[in-house]
Amino acid sequence: MKNILLMLHRMRLYGGLAVLLASMPAAQAQTKVQVVTRTIEQTLPCPAGVLVRVRAEKATLRIQGWDKPTMRVVLRLIARHPERAVAEKELAVARHLIEKSGGVIDLVNYFALPPGVTAVRSDLRAEYTVQMPAGNPLQVINAYGQTYLTNLSGKQKLEQDFGQIVLQDMGGSLNALIRYADLNSTNTNFSFTCEADKSALSLVGAGGSYSIRNRYGSVLLEPTAELKSVFIDAQRTEVKIGVPQLGLYQYNLSTAHSTLTVPASYAGGVRKTTGQESLRISTAARLPLIRVLTSYAPITLQAQPLLIKR
């Protein structure tokens, strides 16, 4: 009998607690963030040869190529804070510049504190949506943000610290300097030069030429039949290569103080010396060369893609 009474007491206790919790306003469980924005839209003439230059900070940057001789930008400056009055006041800290001077269009966002103010309480960010002629030159500097480049085919430069980089349907050339950032590319056929530090690079559907240096990161390469050449010079960086067919390319792979993993048909060609494993496969035909050097990290070569393409 005592056990039954104790059970009923617990049911009433926990049942009442459940009702109390269910009746609590959602705002008590999670503070609602107020979002205040200012939107700037502008269209500028952008004939062939005009350089588009972007300097962004804490920004999500989306740049897409199109076939019009103009550049259109939509810039949203955003402040987030639980108190709307604070967000509205501190949105003024977010500044911008959109300017065309001669053969250059500048797009800039930055944060400027008013006199006497040492810090802001709001989360301040920017969002760019840019459409520009696909073949025009482009220079981008983005810190602590996200960069998306799509359908561009001109001479391009990118510098980014932290955040994410996504490349899709790219041509022309891209020279990238990235630190503490992840780069993912799909369906590219361009000349790509990259200096990376503590960054993860994923290159899927890769055609064209690639020259990559990376320290303390990783590289995943899935080339197409349109690949021309690859040179990866890395330190403490794992490299994975997934090819559609082994016979489409020549290989020069070498890792120091780690392991080299290859398909069974190439296993007999792996040379192992003190602290070094290497493979060299060359043919009479002038096939594209995939050359990889790394240290204190493995190299893997396999005949199937390493990622599922969607």
C-alpha positions in Angstrom: 0.0 0.0 0.0 2.8 2.4 0.8 4.4 1.7 -2.6 1.2 2.5 -4.3 0.8 5.8 -2.4 4.4 6.7 -3.1 3.8 6.1 -6.8 0.7 8.3 -6.9 2.5 11.0 -5.1 5.4 11.0 -7.7 2.9 11.0 -10.5 1.1 14.1 -9.1 4.5 15.8 -8.5 6.0 15.1 -11.9 2.7 15.6 -13.7 2.3 19.0 -12.1 5.9 19.9 -13.0 5.3 18.9 -16.6 2.2 21.1 -16.8 4.2 24.0 -15.2 7.0 23.6 -17.8 4.5 23.3 -20.7 2.8 26.5 -19.6 6.0 28.6 -19.5 6.3 31.1 -22.3 8.7 30.2 -25.1 10.5 33.5 -24.5 11.5 32.3 -21.1 13.1 29.1 -22.6 14.9 31.0 -25.3 15.6 34.7 -25.6 14.2 36.2 -28.8 16.7 38.0 -30.9 15.6 41.2 -32.7 17.0 41.7 -36.2 17.3 45.2 -37.8 18.5 45.6 -41.4 19.3 48.3 -43.9 19.3 47.4 -47.6 21.2 49.2 -50.3 20.6 48.3 -54.0 22.6 49.7 -56.8 23.3 49.0 -60.5 26.4 50.3 -62.2 27.7 50.1 -65.8 30.4 47.4 -66.0 31.7 47.0 -69.5 34.4 44.5 -70.4 37.6 44.9 -68.6 36.2 46.8 -65.5 37.6 45.3 -62.3 35.1 44.5 -59.5 36.9 44.8 -56.2 35.2 43.6 -53.0 36.6 44.1 -49.4 34.2 42.5 -46.9 34.2 41.9 -43.2 31.9 39.4 -41.4 30.0 39.1 -44.6 28.2 36.5 -46.6 29.2 37.2 -50.1 27.5 35.8 -53.2 28.9 36.7 -56.6 27.4 35.3 -59.8 28.4 35.9 -63.4 25.8 36.9 -66.0 25.8 38.2 -69.6 24.9 41.8 -69.0 27.3 44.8 -69.2 26.2 45.9 -65.8 26.9 45.1 -62.2 24.0 44.8 -59.7 24.6 44.7 -56.0 22.2 44.2 -53.1 23.9 44.8 -49.8 22.1 44.1 -46.5 23.7 45.5 -43.3 22.3 43.6 -40.3 22.3 44.1 -36.5 21.1 41.4 -34.1 20.4 41.9 -30.4 17.7 40.9 -27.8 16.8 44.5 -27.4 15.5 46.1 -30.6 16.5 49.6 -29.5 20.1 48.5 -29.1 20.2 46.8 -32.5 18.7 49.9 -34.2 21.2 52.2 -32.5 24.3 50.0 -33.3 23.3 49.3 -36.9 24.9 52.7 -37.6 28.3 51.2 -36.8 28.0 49.1 -40.0 29.2 51.3 -42.9 29.6 50.7 -46.6 31.0 52.1 -49.9 29.8 51.4 -53.4 31.8 53.4 -55.9 32.9 53.4 -59.5 36.1 55.2 -60.3 37.6 54.8 -63.8 38.0 51.1 -64.6 37.3 49.9 -61.0 34.1 49.3 -59.0 34.7 49.1 -55.3 32.3 47.3 -52.9 33.2 47.7 -49.2 31.7 47.1 -45.9 33.3 47.9 -42.5 32.5 48.8 -38.9 33.3 52.2 -37.4 32.8 52.9 -33.7 31.6 56.4 -32.8 33.8 58.5 -30.5 33.8 57.3 -26.9 32.4 53.9 -27.8 34.8 51.0 -27.3 32.6 48.0 -28.2 29.2 47.1 -29.5 26.7 44.6 -28.0 25.0 43.7 -31.3 26.0 41.0 -33.7 26.8 43.0 -36.8 27.0 41.4 -40.2 26.7 42.1 -44.0 25.2 40.1 -46.9 26.1 40.8 -50.5 24.4 39.6 -53.6 26.3 40.6 -56.6 25.7 39.9 -60.3 28.5 40.9 -62.7 29.7 40.2 -66.2 31.1 36.6 -66.0 34.4 37.4 -67.8 35.4 40.6 -65.9 38.3 40.6 -63.5 37.4 40.2 -59.8 39.3 40.7 -56.5 37.8 39.7 -53.2 39.0 40.0 -49.6 36.7 38.6 -47.0 37.4 38.0 -43.3 35.3 36.0 -40.9 32.6 35.3 -43.6 31.3 33.1 -46.3 32.2 33.5 -50.0 30.2 31.9 -52.9 31.5 32.4 -56.4 29.4 31.0 -59.3 29.6 31.0 -63.1 32.7 33.3 -63.3 35.3 33.0 -66.1 37.6 36.0 -65.7 40.9 36.7 -63.9 40.0 36.3 -60.2 41.8 36.8 -56.9 40.5 35.7 -53.5 41.9 36.3 -50.0 40.0 34.9 -47.0 40.6 34.4 -43.3 38.3 31.9 -41.6 34.8 30.9 -42.8 33.7 29.0 -45.9 34.4 29.3 -49.6 32.2 27.6 -52.2 33.1 27.6 -56.0 30.7 26.3 -58.6 30.8 26.3 -62.4 34.0 28.3 -62.6 36.3 29.1 -65.5 39.1 31.5 -66.2 41.7 31.7 -63.4 41.6 32.0 -59.7 44.5 32.9 -57.4 43.5 32.1 -53.8 45.2 32.9 -50.4 43.2 31.3 -47.6 43.8 30.8 -43.9 41.7 28.7 -41.5 39.0 28.4 -44.1 37.2 25.5 -45.8 37.0 25.6 -49.6 34.6 23.4 -51.6 34.5 23.5 -55.4 32.4 21.6 -57.9 32.3 21.6 -61.7 35.4 23.8 -62.4 37.6 24.0 -65.4 40.1 26.8 -64.7 43.6 27.6 -63.7 43.7 27.4 -59.9 46.6 28.6 -57.7 46.1 28.3 -54.0 48.2 29.1 -51.0 46.5 27.7 -47.9 47.2 27.4 -44.2 45.2 25.1 -41.8 42.5 24.8 -44.4 40.4 21.9 -45.9 40.2 21.9 -49.7 37.6 19.8 -51.6 37.8 19.9 -55.4 35.2 17.8 -57.1 34.6 17.6 -60.8 38.0 19.3 -61.3 39.2 20.2 -64.8 42.0 22.5 -65.8 45.3 23.2 -64.0 45.9 23.2 -60.2 48.8 24.3 -58.1 48.2 24.0 -54.4 50.3 24.6 -51.3 48.7 23.7 -47.9 50.0 23.4 -44.4 48.3 21.6 -41.6 45.1 21.0 -43.6 43.7 18.5 -46.1 43.1 18.1 -49.8 40.4 16.0 -51.6 40.7 16.0 -55.4 38.3 14.3 -57.8 39.4 15.2 -61.3 37.6 14.9 -64.6 38.9 13.9 -68.0 39.4 17.6 -68.7 42.2 17.8 -66.1 45.5 19.3 -67.5 47.8 19.1 -64.5 48.0 19.0 -60.7 50.8 19.9 -58.4 50.2 19.7 -54.6 53.0 20.6 -52.3 51.9 20.1 -48.7 53.1 19.8 -45.2 51.3 17.8 -42.6 48.4 17.7 -44.9 46.4 14.6 -45.8 45.7 14.2 -49.6 43.0 12.0 -51.1 42.6 11.5 -54.9 39.6 9.8 -56.4 39.9 9.4 -60.2 37.2 8.1 -62.6 39.8 5.8 -64.3 43.4 5.1 -63.2 44.7 5.1 -66.8 43.6 8.7 -67.6 46.6 10.2 -65.8 50.2 9.9 -64.9 51.2 10.0 -61.2 54.1 11.1 -59.1 53.1 10.7 -55.4 55.4 10.9 -52.4 54.9 11.2 -48.6 57.5 11.5 -45.9 57.0 9.9 -42.5 53.5 8.5 -43.4 51.8 6.0 -45.7 50.9 5.9 -49.4 47.8 3.9 -50.2 47.1 2.9 -53.8 44.9 0.4 -55.8 46.1 -3.2 -55.9 47.2 -2.8 -59.6 49.7 -0.1 -58.5 50.8 -1.6 -55.2 53.8 -3.3 -56.7 55.1 0.1 -57.9 55.2 1.7 -54.5 58.8 2.3 -53.4 59.5 2.4 -49.7 62.7 3.8 -48.3 63.6 5.1 -44.8 60.9 7.5 -43.9 59.5 7.8 -47.5 56.9 6.1 -49.7 56.5 7.0 -53.3 54.9 6.0 -56.6 55.7 7.0 -60.1 53.5 6.0 -63.0 54.4 7.4 -66.4 53.2 6.4 -69.9 54.4 7.0 -73.5 51.2 9.0 -74.1 51.3 12.6 -72.8 48.6 12.2 -70.2 48.0 14.8 -67.5 50.3 14.5 -64.5 49.1 14.4 -60.9 52.0 15.2 -58.7 51.7 15.2 -54.9 54.3 15.8 -52.2 53.4 15.8 -48.5 54.9 15.0 -45.1 53.6 13.5 -41.8 50.3 12.8 -43.5 49.0 10.0 -45.8 48.2 10.0 -49.5 45.4 7.9 -50.8 44.8 7.2 -54.5 41.7 5.3 -55.6 39.7 4.7 -58.7 36.3 5.7 -57.5 35.1 9.1 -56.4 35.5 9.7 -52.6 32.3 11.8 -52.4 28.8 11.0 -53.6 27.9 13.5 -56.3 24.3 14.8 -56.2 
